Each structure stands twice: as structure tokens, then as C-alpha cells.
């Protein structure tokens, strides 16, 4: 249907017709049809169930958020051995899960490491959001949640932003981080031509 002119003087552009369903040929996409392909042992969907791993990423769709932590997986003692060592952490949600499983002595050591700059919590959001796809209310909400947790448990406020794994950027996130008193931001996954 073509755009048309109405009696009141405005133009109407009708929406493009969309098919009610898509026909997918098995030759084009076996995965979309529920098939496992010719070599099921190579399918990532099944491999992730057979290989034990944790990916501290709140958006990992296959693993989910509820992963377990051994309090010794990330050991604050390694940082204490050499003051030149540094460690950076971004997502407060997973840090909080780890924090819940450590003892009082290790918590005190972590606070000291944060205080002397060996451990930096970057951005300090509850998660690392896909900033180009999220509404700014959601970006602000997860920043507030993470920053409040950090203040309450570590007495710390992030200084720099860290966006190494979003699926897009927006000008909103640097603006929000600046308003939250962060002074710098590192980004990754930038197209090579830029």
C-alpha cells in the first residue's frame, strides 16, 4: 500500500505488511528447526552442559545468574603478596555473590585492597548493561543498586567506567557515569575502522 494524502492535509504512511510466519528451509537453518546438525558434539548448546565453567556475566543466557563460587577462586591473598599487583572487577552482582561466601578476615583484606588501589571496582553497576538497548531508567537503576552495595559493604565509590562486553554503546552511558562522578571510561568492541 502506498502513502496517501488525507482530507485534513496530512500524509499517512501505512505500515509495511509483514508475513504472519517465516518459512525456514532445513538446508538454511537446522538450528532454528530444532535439529542438531550433522555433528552434535560440536554444538555449543550441548558443550556448555558438559564443560564446567563459570562466566561472570549477568547476561549469559545459557548459564544463568545462579552459579556457585568457591571463596578461593579469586583470592585476595595473591594481591596482598605483592603491592604491584592490581585487579579490576566490574559487575557488582557477581562480586556480591562471592562476598557472601568469604569470611570476616578476607572481607577486611578486600577493603584494604580497595583502599590502597590494588583492587578497583570499575563502573560499579549491578551488571554491565547493553547500554545501546537499555532504557536510561534501567541504566540508572542498576548503577544505583551497585553503587549503594559498594558504599554499604566496601565504603568505595567507582572512579572509572569499564564497558568491555556490551553489544552496543550509547552516548547516554558516559553521560550517566559522569553524573555519578566517574572520571574516565574504557570501551571495547569498537569497529576497527573507527
C-alpha positions as CSV (number, residue, x, y, z in Angstrom):
1,X,0.0,0.0,0.0
2,X,1.3,3.5,-0.9
3,X,1.3,6.6,1.2
4,X,-1.8,8.7,0.8
5,X,-3.0,12.2,1.5
6,X,-5.9,12.7,3.9
7,X,-8.7,15.3,3.8
8,X,-7.2,17.2,6.8
9,X,-3.9,17.7,4.9
10,X,-1.7,15.1,6.4
11,X,0.1,12.2,4.9
12,X,-0.4,8.7,6.1
13,X,2.3,6.1,5.6
14,X,0.8,2.7,6.2
15,X,2.9,0.1,7.9
16,X,4.7,-2.4,5.7
17,X,2.9,-5.7,5.5
18,X,4.6,-8.4,7.4
19,X,4.2,-12.1,7.0
20,X,2.5,-13.9,9.8
21,X,5.3,-16.5,9.8
22,X,8.6,-17.3,8.2
23,X,9.2,-20.4,6.3
24,X,12.6,-21.8,7.1
25,X,14.2,-24.5,5.0
26,X,16.2,-27.2,6.8
27,X,19.0,-26.6,4.4
28,X,19.2,-22.9,5.6
29,X,19.0,-23.3,9.3
30,X,18.8,-26.7,11.1
31,X,19.2,-25.0,14.5
32,X,16.0,-22.9,14.0
33,X,14.1,-26.1,13.3
34,X,15.4,-27.8,16.4
35,X,17.8,-30.0,14.6
36,X,21.3,-30.6,16.0
37,X,23.2,-30.5,12.7
38,X,25.4,-33.2,11.4
39,X,27.9,-33.1,14.3
40,X,26.0,-32.7,17.5
41,X,29.2,-32.9,19.6
42,X,30.3,-29.6,18.2
43,X,27.1,-27.7,19.2
44,X,27.8,-25.0,21.7
45,X,24.4,-25.6,23.3
46,X,25.5,-29.1,24.4
47,X,29.1,-28.4,25.1
48,X,28.3,-25.8,27.8
49,X,26.5,-28.5,29.7
50,X,29.5,-30.9,29.6
51,X,32.3,-28.5,30.4
52,X,32.3,-27.0,33.9
53,X,32.9,-23.3,33.7
54,X,31.6,-20.0,35.2
55,X,31.3,-16.8,33.2
56,X,30.7,-13.9,35.5
57,X,28.3,-12.2,33.1
58,X,24.8,-11.4,34.2
59,X,23.6,-11.7,30.6
60,X,24.8,-15.2,29.8
61,X,21.7,-16.8,28.6
62,X,22.8,-20.4,28.8
63,X,24.4,-20.4,32.2
64,X,22.1,-18.0,34.0
65,X,22.9,-16.0,37.1
66,X,22.8,-18.7,39.7
67,X,26.4,-20.0,39.6
68,X,28.4,-21.2,42.5
69,X,31.6,-19.6,43.9
70,X,34.4,-21.2,45.8
71,X,35.7,-18.4,48.1
72,X,39.3,-19.4,46.9
73,X,38.6,-19.0,43.2
74,X,39.6,-15.3,43.4
75,X,42.0,-14.9,46.2
76,X,42.7,-11.6,47.8
77,X,45.8,-13.1,49.4
78,X,47.6,-13.1,46.0
79,X,47.2,-9.3,45.7
80,X,48.5,-8.9,49.3
81,X,51.7,-10.7,48.5
82,X,52.9,-8.0,46.1
83,X,51.7,-4.4,46.2
84,X,52.4,-4.0,42.5
85,X,49.6,-6.4,41.6
86,X,46.3,-5.0,40.5
87,X,42.9,-6.5,39.9
88,X,39.8,-4.9,38.3
89,X,36.2,-6.1,38.7
90,X,33.2,-4.7,37.0
91,X,29.9,-6.4,37.9
92,X,28.8,-5.9,41.5
93,X,26.1,-8.6,41.3
94,X,28.7,-11.4,41.0
95,X,31.1,-9.7,43.3
96,X,28.3,-9.7,45.9
97,X,27.7,-13.4,45.5
98,X,31.4,-14.1,46.1
99,X,31.4,-11.7,49.0
100,X,28.6,-13.6,50.7
101,X,30.8,-16.7,50.8
102,X,34.0,-15.2,52.3
103,X,34.9,-14.8,56.0
104,X,35.4,-11.6,58.0
105,X,39.2,-11.6,57.7
106,X,39.0,-11.8,53.9
107,X,36.4,-9.1,53.8
108,X,38.8,-6.8,55.8
109,X,41.6,-7.7,53.4
110,X,39.4,-6.8,50.4
111,X,38.5,-3.5,51.9
112,X,42.2,-2.7,52.4
113,X,43.0,-3.7,48.8
114,X,40.2,-1.4,47.6
115,X,41.5,1.4,49.8
116,X,45.1,1.2,48.6
117,X,44.1,0.9,44.9
118,X,45.1,-2.7,44.2
119,X,41.5,-3.8,43.7
120,X,39.4,-1.5,41.6
121,X,35.7,-1.8,41.1
122,X,35.1,-0.3,37.7
123,X,31.7,1.3,36.7
124,X,30.2,-0.3,39.9
125,X,26.9,-1.2,38.3
126,X,25.0,-4.2,39.3
127,X,25.7,-5.6,35.8
128,X,27.4,-4.4,32.7
129,X,24.4,-3.4,30.7
130,X,23.9,-3.5,26.9
131,X,23.8,0.3,27.0
132,X,22.5,0.8,23.4
133,X,19.5,-1.4,24.1
134,X,18.5,-0.4,27.6
135,X,16.3,2.5,28.7
136,X,18.1,5.1,30.7
137,X,15.9,4.3,33.7
138,X,17.3,0.8,33.7
139,X,20.9,2.1,33.3
140,X,20.4,4.4,36.3
141,X,18.7,1.8,38.4
142,X,21.4,-0.8,38.1
143,X,24.1,1.9,38.7
144,X,22.4,3.0,41.9
145,X,22.0,-0.6,43.1
146,X,25.7,-1.4,42.5
147,X,27.0,1.9,43.9
148,X,24.8,1.5,47.1
149,X,26.1,-2.0,47.6
150,X,29.7,-0.9,47.2
151,X,29.3,2.0,49.6
152,X,27.5,-0.2,52.2
153,X,30.0,-3.1,52.1
154,X,33.3,-1.6,50.9
155,X,33.0,2.1,51.6
156,X,34.0,2.6,48.0
157,X,32.9,4.7,45.0
158,X,34.0,3.8,41.5
159,X,36.2,6.2,39.6
160,X,36.2,4.8,36.1
161,X,33.9,3.1,33.7
162,X,34.5,-0.3,32.1
163,X,32.5,-1.4,29.1
164,X,34.3,-4.3,27.5
165,X,31.4,-6.6,26.6
166,X,28.2,-4.7,25.7
167,X,26.6,-5.3,22.4
168,X,26.4,-1.6,21.6
169,X,27.2,1.8,23.0
170,X,25.3,4.9,23.5
171,X,26.1,8.5,24.4
172,X,23.8,8.1,27.4
173,X,26.2,5.8,29.4
174,X,29.2,8.2,29.5
175,X,26.8,11.0,30.5
176,X,25.3,9.0,33.3
177,X,28.8,7.9,34.5
178,X,29.9,11.5,34.6
179,X,26.9,12.4,36.6
180,X,27.8,9.6,39.0
181,X,31.3,11.3,39.4
182,X,33.2,8.8,37.4
183,X,36.1,10.5,35.6
184,X,37.1,8.1,32.8
185,X,35.7,5.2,30.7
186,X,37.3,2.3,28.8
187,X,35.3,0.7,25.9
188,X,36.0,-2.3,23.8
189,X,34.3,-4.0,20.8
190,X,34.8,-0.8,18.7
191,X,34.8,-1.4,15.0
192,X,38.3,-1.5,13.5
193,X,37.5,1.4,11.1
194,X,37.0,3.9,13.9
